[in-house]
Structure formats: C-alpha cells, structure tokens
C-alpha cells in the first residue's frame, strides 16, 4: 500500500514551509500567532530556523531569532545545528547573524563528531573557514569520531585554499594523526592531491616518514 514520505505530516508546519522558501512576510505573521512553537522539529528533526539557515534566508533567520523562546542550538536527527547547516551551505551572512548571539555554539559536532569547521573544510568553504577560525571558541584541531582533523579532511579532498588558511593558525598541529595513525600528509599523498602535498611537505613540522599503525608512511603511496 502506498505510504506518504512523511509518516507524520503534522510535524511539518506552515512555519517550516515558509522558512524553507524564505518567505519572511509569512514567517513574521506566523510567529505572532498564539501557541506558535518556533522550536518545533519536523520528521528530520529540523526546526524552522535550521531550514532558514541552511537555505541562506537572512531575513527569516533574523525574524526567528527575534523570538525570546528560540533555541538557536537545536539539533536535528543527525546532530546538526542551524549554524552547522549555514556553514556547510556556505551562507556566510546567516552565519554572521547567528554568531552575534552569545548562546550559539560554533564548535558543536554532529553525530559523527564533525564540527562546522570540519564539514566546511570538506566542502571547501574558504570564507566560512575564515569566519570560524576568527573565533576563540573554535578548535582548529578538533578530531571527529575517526580522529581526523579539519586539516586531514581538507587534505583528503584537495582543498588547497582551506589547507593554507588552516595552516595560518599557530595552535594547529599539521602532523596530527587520526585513530589509524594517518596524518594530513598521508591523505594528501594517498589521494594524489599534489598541490596539498607541496604545501604540507614545505613545512618543517611535517614528517613525511611518519608511519601509520600499519607501518606505512605517506611516501609509501607516492
């Protein structure tokens, strides 16, 4: 028997819909309705703010944040905050709006342990990476569940610009191994990211002979 995609359609409200499409006039009207729950989650765990942030709808984000009962750190089903969604989508304007609030956590990891910085590094969002690294409450070396840092992920995907931005931080370890003992230079060499290899091996604090737990060095894959 045919079943709808959303088994609980009541979870998806008009406020969710208008936030997805960035219709600020409707959002502004709905949030004034008595009993309106601005923190209500849909079947994916997304709040109206999460949808608006991920879509880059700045005016809607401002309207929702104007509510005293808004929770700007509400997690969806995979542990993503509104800021997280804005970051991986590259919506720098929305990020700046969210980060004006003292109660927004810019370093909150998802269920895989990846922070907004980590996912932004993977996606090559250089502007977003700069914004996040400009804050004292963001750890540039925070590992995910695999022990991989933002630099390791940027190296793996060949995000040269992100790699250079990350390496500007003095408190970042460019040779930090993950749970398998694999360093950023390992991933750069292993996946043939030539420009990233040049950047990393041009540093005195990167050891190209550092073995992983299996005894393989980065140059094993050259």
Helices and strands as residue ranges (DSSP letters): G 9-11, H 14-20, H 24-30, H 48-55, H 58-65, H 82-89, H 92-99, H 116-123, H 126-133, H 150-156, H 160-166, H 184-190, H 194-201, G 218-221
